[in-house]
Amino acid sequence: MDTSTKADPTNLFSHVREGDTEFESGGLRDFFLYRDLGIASATGGKVVAHLVKANMAPEVGTGWHRHEAEFHIVYMLKGWARFMYEDQETLVKAGDCVHQRPGIVHFLFDYSKDMEYLEIVGPAAFTSIDMPAPCAVPAPKPWA
């Protein structure tokens, strides 16, 4: 009887240390920087996990959109962000966790200069779909 374990290429061990990956532009939003945490590769695309941080002051925000995803959480590590979730304004501060249920229409419209959050989404190749505005969005506050 063979009792050896064989690695499943869609579920691998992964350990990404600080400094192994850098914050880079080229992600979903050009006013944020993204740091890949290696989870999409380790899970064969089932899940993506990355750190997201502010790169430029908020001007227009993300616009109204929804994601084609089965699972989506945002855990705020530093600073704060203001979202509209449907018609509800929501302030997400360091230490807060938000579960964005599948299909929820939302808009990230304001954030602090030091904003940084962990985002975990499944599947890794989720899409964003522009949506009509369900309500007005407050203006962002300029960075001092």
C-alpha positions in Angstrom: 0.0 0.0 0.0 1.4 3.4 -1.0 1.0 5.8 1.9 3.0 8.7 0.4 1.2 11.9 -0.2 1.2 13.5 -3.6 0.9 17.2 -4.0 -2.3 18.4 -5.6 -1.3 21.1 -8.1 -4.5 23.0 -7.3 -3.8 23.1 -3.6 -0.2 23.7 -2.7 1.7 24.9 0.3 2.6 28.6 0.0 4.7 30.9 2.1 5.2 34.4 0.9 7.4 36.5 3.2 7.4 40.2 3.4 9.8 41.4 0.7 9.2 38.4 -1.5 6.6 40.4 -3.5 6.4 44.1 -4.0 3.5 46.5 -4.3 2.9 47.1 -8.0 0.5 49.1 -10.2 -1.4 47.4 -12.9 -4.2 45.9 -10.8 -7.9 46.5 -11.0 -7.6 50.2 -10.1 -4.8 52.5 -11.2 -5.0 54.7 -8.0 -4.2 51.6 -5.8 -1.1 49.4 -5.5 -1.3 45.6 -5.2 0.9 43.0 -3.5 0.3 39.4 -4.6 0.4 36.9 -1.7 0.8 33.8 -3.9 -2.6 32.3 -3.1 -3.9 32.2 -6.6 -1.0 30.1 -7.7 -1.2 27.9 -4.6 -4.9 27.2 -5.1 -4.9 26.8 -8.9 -7.0 29.9 -9.3 -9.7 29.0 -6.7 -8.8 32.1 -4.5 -6.8 35.2 -4.8 -5.4 37.1 -1.8 -3.6 40.4 -2.1 -2.8 43.5 -0.2 -4.2 46.7 -1.6 -3.0 50.2 -0.6 -3.7 53.8 -1.6 -1.4 55.2 -4.3 -3.2 58.4 -5.2 -5.7 60.7 -3.5 -9.3 59.8 -4.2 -10.9 61.7 -7.1 -13.5 59.6 -8.8 -13.4 56.4 -6.8 -14.2 52.9 -8.2 -17.5 53.8 -9.7 -20.6 51.7 -9.2 -19.9 48.0 -9.9 -20.4 44.4 -8.7 -18.2 41.4 -8.9 -18.8 38.0 -10.4 -17.4 36.1 -7.4 -18.5 33.4 -5.0 -16.7 34.9 -2.0 -15.2 38.3 -1.3 -13.9 39.8 1.9 -12.0 43.0 2.7 -10.0 43.2 6.0 -8.8 46.8 6.7 -5.2 46.7 8.0 -4.5 50.5 8.2 -6.4 53.7 7.8 -10.0 53.7 6.5 -12.2 53.6 3.4 -15.7 54.8 2.8 -17.9 52.6 0.6 -21.4 52.8 -0.6 -23.0 49.3 -0.4 -26.2 49.7 -2.4 -27.7 52.8 -0.8 -25.8 52.4 2.5 -22.7 54.5 3.3 -20.2 52.3 5.2 -17.0 53.4 6.9 -14.5 50.6 7.1 -11.7 51.2 9.6 -8.5 49.4 10.6 -9.5 46.1 12.2 -12.9 45.9 10.4 -13.8 43.0 8.1 -16.5 43.2 5.4 -18.0 40.3 3.6 -19.2 41.5 0.2 -22.0 39.1 -0.6 -22.0 37.9 -4.2 -23.5 40.5 -6.6 -23.7 43.4 -4.1 -23.5 46.7 -6.0 -20.9 49.0 -4.4 -18.6 52.0 -4.8 -15.4 52.8 -2.9 -15.4 56.6 -3.0 -13.0 57.8 -0.3 -10.0 56.6 1.6 -7.2 57.7 3.8 -3.6 58.2 2.6 -2.4 55.3 4.7 -5.3 52.9 3.7 -4.2 49.3 3.3 -6.4 46.2 3.2 -6.3 42.5 2.6 -8.6 41.3 -0.1 -9.5 37.7 -0.5 -11.7 36.7 -3.5 -12.8 33.4 -5.0 -12.4 32.6 -7.7 -9.1 34.4 -8.4 -10.2 35.4 -11.9 -13.2 37.3 -10.7 -14.7 40.1 -12.9 -16.0 43.6 -12.2 -19.1 44.7 -14.0 -20.1 48.4 -14.1 -23.6 49.1 -12.7 -26.1 51.9 -12.7 -26.0 54.2 -9.7 -28.7 53.3 -7.1 -28.1 56.6 -5.3 -25.9 59.7 -5.0 -22.3 59.3 -3.7 -20.7 61.8 -1.3 -17.6 63.6 -2.5 -14.2 62.4 -1.3 -12.3 64.6 1.1 -8.9 65.9 -0.2 -5.7 64.6 1.4 -4.0 67.3 3.5 
